[in-house]
C-alpha cells in the first residue's frame, strides 16, 4: 500500500465516525428544540395551532437529519468494501469507535 493511500485511509477512518457522531448530535439538538417548542406551547396555554408551521418545519429538519444519517451509514458501508478491495482494511479489522467529544451525553458512561 502506498504511503498516500495509508494517509488517506487513516484520515477517512477518523472522519467517518466523527461525521456520524456529528449528525447524531445535530439530531439530538433538533429533537430537544422540538420538545421545548411543544412544551412551551402547552405551558403557556396557547392554542394548539400556534407555532404549528414551525413545528412542522422542525419535523422536516429532523427527517432530513435522519436521512443524512442513513446516507452516511451507507457511505461507511461502501468505504469498508473499498478498503477490503484495496487491501486497506484487514478482513478481521473492525471500524474504530468514535472519539469521545467534550459534550457527550449520559449514555456514554452507561455503555462504557
N, C-alpha and C positions, 0 to 999 in steps of 0.2 A: 504494500500500500504506500502510495506516495505521501510525503510529508504534508502537502497541501490538502489532500483528501483527509488525512488524520486530523488536521486543524479544523477543517470544515465539519467533519463528523463530531468532534468534541464540542464545537460551538452549538451545533444542532441539538446534541444530547442535552445541553444545558438549557437551551432556549425553548424547546418544546414543552417540557414540564412547567416552566415559568409562564409560558403563554396560557397553558391550560389553567393554571392557578389564577392568573390574572382575570381570565374570563369568569371563573368561579367567584372571584372577589367582586367583580362588577355585578354579577347576578345577585349576590348577597346584598350589595348596596341598593340595587333597584328594588329588590324584594322588601328590604327594610323601609324604603321610601313608600312603597305601596301600602305597607302595613300602617305607617304613620299617617298617610293621607286618609285612608279609610277610617282609622281610629279617630282622627281629628274631626271627620265628618260626623261620626257617631257622638263623640264627646261634646261637640258644640250644638248638637240638635238641629243642624241644618237639614233641609230636605235631601233625600237620597239622590236626587238628580244633580245636586250641587257638586260640581267638580267631576262629574261623570266623564266628560271629554278627556280630562287629564288622566283619570284612572284608566280609561281605555287606551290612551296613547302609551301610558306606562306599561300596561299589559302587553302591548305590541312590542315595546322595547325589551321586555322580559323574554318574549318569544324569539326575538331576533338574537338575543344573547344565547338562548338555548340552542338555536340553530347554529350559531357561530361555534359554540362548544362542540356540537356534534360534528361539524365540519373539521375542526382542529383535531378531534379524536380520530377521524377518518384519515386525515393527513398523517397523524402519528403512526397509524397502522401501515400506511403506504410507505412511510420512511423506514419502518422496521424491515419491510420487504426489500426495499432498495439497499439497505445496509447489509442484509444477508446476501443479496445478489452480488454486491460489490465487495463482499468479504470484509466489510467494515464492522459489522455486528456479528459476533460469535453466535452460533446457533443456540448455545446454552446461556448466553448473556441475557439479562433482563434489563428493562428500562430503569434508569436511576430514579430514585424518588425526587420529588420537587424539593428544593432547598427551603428551609423554614424562613418565612418572612417575618418582619417585625410585628405586623398586625394580625397574626394568625388567630383563628378562633379557638373556642373552648374545646372542640372535638379533638384537636391535635394531641392534647395531653392524655385523653382517654385512649386514643388509637395508638399512642407510642408505647 
